[in-house]
């Protein structure tokens, strides 16, 4: 079991996780801390609860933007695949000999 410390406003919180998750949790803590530090610089000390809520909202906003970007990429890929499939089907039909009517 690994332990990842998170220090905020001169208090340290310790999170336990599996060894293989420690690096990712450290990266997440570092990212979250950078958001909190930026908010403290911008707004001053407005209270822990408010700072954490503001950071959570900022990160959620980033998540929504990232999801929208992924959706746009998937829609573009789907449209491209549909177009390619249609062209392929049309090419197959053009290459087939016509059926003779009796």
C-alpha positions as CSV (number, residue, x, y, z in Angstrom):
1,X,0.0,0.0,0.0
2,X,1.3,3.4,-1.0
3,X,0.7,6.7,0.8
4,X,0.4,10.0,-1.2
5,X,0.5,13.2,0.9
6,X,-1.6,16.3,-0.1
7,X,-0.7,19.5,1.7
8,X,-3.1,22.4,1.5
9,X,-3.2,25.5,3.7
10,X,-0.5,24.1,6.0
11,X,-2.4,20.9,6.6
12,X,-1.3,17.5,5.2
13,X,-3.8,14.9,4.2
14,X,-2.5,11.4,3.4
15,X,-4.2,9.2,0.9
16,X,-3.6,5.5,0.7
17,X,-3.7,3.6,-2.6
18,X,-2.2,0.6,-4.4
19,X,1.4,0.9,-5.3
20,X,0.6,0.9,-9.1
21,X,-1.8,3.9,-8.6
22,X,0.6,6.0,-6.5
23,X,2.2,7.9,-9.5
24,X,-1.2,8.8,-11.0
25,X,-2.6,9.9,-7.6
26,X,0.6,12.0,-7.1
27,X,0.0,13.6,-10.5
28,X,-3.6,14.3,-9.7
29,X,-2.7,15.8,-6.3
30,X,-0.1,18.0,-8.0
31,X,-2.6,19.2,-10.6
32,X,-5.2,19.9,-8.0
33,X,-2.7,21.8,-5.8
34,X,-1.7,23.9,-8.8
35,X,-5.4,24.9,-9.3
36,X,-5.7,25.7,-5.6
37,X,-2.5,27.8,-5.6
38,X,-3.7,29.7,-8.6
39,X,-7.0,30.5,-7.0
40,X,-5.3,31.6,-3.8
41,X,-3.1,34.0,-5.9
42,X,-6.1,35.3,-7.7
43,X,-8.6,35.6,-4.9
44,X,-6.6,35.5,-1.7
45,X,-7.6,33.4,1.3
46,X,-11.4,33.0,0.9
47,X,-11.7,29.9,3.0
48,X,-10.8,26.3,2.3
49,X,-14.2,25.1,1.4
50,X,-14.7,27.9,-1.1
51,X,-11.3,27.3,-2.7
52,X,-11.8,23.6,-3.0
53,X,-15.3,24.1,-4.5
54,X,-13.9,26.7,-7.0
55,X,-11.1,24.3,-8.0
56,X,-13.6,21.4,-8.4
57,X,-15.8,23.6,-10.7
58,X,-12.8,24.7,-12.8
59,X,-11.6,21.1,-13.2
60,X,-15.2,19.9,-14.0
61,X,-15.4,22.7,-16.7
62,X,-12.1,21.4,-18.2
63,X,-13.6,17.9,-18.2
64,X,-16.7,19.1,-20.0
65,X,-14.5,20.8,-22.6
66,X,-12.4,17.7,-23.1
67,X,-15.6,15.6,-23.5
68,X,-16.9,18.0,-26.1
69,X,-13.6,17.8,-28.0
70,X,-13.7,14.0,-27.9
71,X,-17.4,14.0,-29.1
72,X,-16.4,16.3,-32.0
73,X,-13.5,14.1,-33.0
74,X,-15.8,11.0,-32.8
75,X,-18.5,12.7,-34.9
76,X,-15.9,13.7,-37.5
77,X,-14.5,10.2,-37.6
78,X,-17.9,8.7,-37.9
79,X,-18.8,11.0,-40.7
80,X,-15.5,10.2,-42.5
81,X,-16.1,6.4,-42.0
82,X,-19.7,6.8,-43.4
83,X,-18.4,8.7,-46.4
84,X,-15.6,6.2,-47.0
85,X,-18.1,3.3,-46.7
86,X,-20.5,4.9,-49.2
87,X,-17.7,5.6,-51.7
88,X,-16.6,2.0,-51.3
89,X,-20.1,0.6,-51.9
90,X,-20.6,2.9,-54.9
91,X,-17.2,1.7,-56.3
92,X,-18.2,-1.9,-55.8
93,X,-21.5,-1.3,-57.6
94,X,-19.8,0.5,-60.5
95,X,-17.4,-2.4,-60.9
96,X,-20.0,-5.2,-61.0
97,X,-21.3,-6.3,-64.4
98,X,-24.8,-5.3,-65.0
99,X,-27.4,-8.0,-64.6
100,X,-29.1,-9.0,-67.9
101,X,-32.8,-9.1,-68.1
102,X,-34.4,-12.0,-69.7
